[in-house]
Amino acid sequence: MQAIEFDSVVQNAAIPLPEPSLLASGMPVRVVVMFEENSAGNSTGHCADAISNLCANPLVIADFQPLSRDEAHER
């Protein structure tokens, strides 16, 4: 097994291979992706979980009335 190592930037959920590459379409490969957690999700605005996603992109619902503090505590 041979190995190539390169730095790249994910583009449209794909990692472009450097040119020229000895890889051919359909060739079986083993892929290991290493990344820094700090810069991975925060720089592009992608959220890792559902709560973060909702905070970044809140749902807009017509005629929504949030519960008052008393109504919330009654439940």
Buried (B, 14 or more C-beta within 10 A) or exposed (E): EEEEEEEEEEEEEEEEEEEEEEEEEEEEEEEEEEEEEEEEBEEEEEBEEEEEEEEEEEEEEEEEEEEEEEEEEEE
